Amino acid sequence: MTPEEWAVKVQDLYDMMGEEGAKLEDLPDSFVWKNLLTNMLSAFHYEHLQIPKYKGILLSGPSGNGKRTLMRAYIQSLCKAEQCFGDASFVRLRAEDFTEEKFSSDEDMGSFIDVLYQIGENNGQIGIIVFDQIDTYPRLDVFCNLIADYCDDEAFSSIHVICICEDEDCINSELSAKLLHCRCTNPTAKEREKYLNANLTWDVPDWETYEGLIKTVTLSVEGRSNAKLAEQTEGFSFGELADLVQYMKMEAAGKTFGSASALNIKISEDKADEFINLAHRKAKASGGGTVVYQAGAAFAVPQAAGGMPVSAEDARKNRARELTSKGDDERTVDENLELIDLVPTLEEAKAAG
């Protein structure tokens, strides 16, 4: 493809920013990177304090922990700080924009990135380039080296680059050194408990009065503290915790309430377990035992006679046999979802007889 053809293609990718959406300061405290990102945008004393200034940000970590929410809030804060809405050119590139068919050579990648930066610099007061799913791009080392070079090029100082991936190790050292690493990891037990404490209690208007009074609603699980609930949600992302809270709130919405000023609503243990499985089906275990994570599936390892655990692979095969022995109309929705994770094992189980 000629440089002119790349230019036409790239021009069509760009859009102008709209003045909408939350800024960093509007995000809840569970977004632990919001203050550092705010400082990155507003700090005036990098040079005086001899602090290296990053040329962009790298958002990494498992799905569901706020990478793209942070990206959107960062952009909103950036644009409002610059007061340049209407003069900010924006492009977000994903895996489908970077394929071997489109970039069959290093030269193609170089031409594309070159035009991408030139148009971003010339289209508005600032240019924002988001490279999403970068761990899936072809010629990744070439890509990283090109972006690192542009980060150092003062001719493109108005370009703000944001990279998003699940595995930050895919980024080579040249580019990694230019970016602020925002590792959006799954929350710890303490962070999960803090999240549950903050989101299972909230205030609502007292609809039974005309005085504008407020009622406090508190959701809890019978016989379990939030600390215990945090233990049971090991491995959850913030997104999965949000789903769990929403399921519990929807359960509460179906109950009738009295006129008390505080509503303390209890969810049964069985219902809580059901919601935990729905929110994070990898945590689902069957038949007791130790939960084992392997190849995207989670299951319980049963204990053999004499106390020795069955191997993880045998446990998968046994579970596959157990589920396939049921008729299609006998399996629950959760069991059908679990069966999807076990599909690679089914043929192995049949072959083993």
Secondary structure, DSSP 4 states (H G I P E B T S, - for coil): --HHHHHHHHHHH-EE--S-S--GGGS-TT-TTHHHHHHHHH---HHHHTPPPPSEEEEESSTTSSHHHHHHHHHHHHHHHHT-TTSEEEEEE-GGGS-TTT--SHHHHHHHHHHHHHHHHHSSSEEEEEETTGGG-SSHHHHHHHHHHHHH-GGGTTEEEEEEES-GGGS-HHHHTTEEEEE-PPPPHHHHHHHHHHHSEEEEE-TT-SS--EEEEEEEETTB-HHHHHHHTTT--HHHHHHHHHHHHHHHHTS---S-SEEEEEE-HHHHHHHHHHH-GGG---SSSEEEEETTEEEEEPBPTTSPBPPHHHHHHHHHHHHHTS-TTTS-HHHHHHHHHHHHHHHHHHHT-
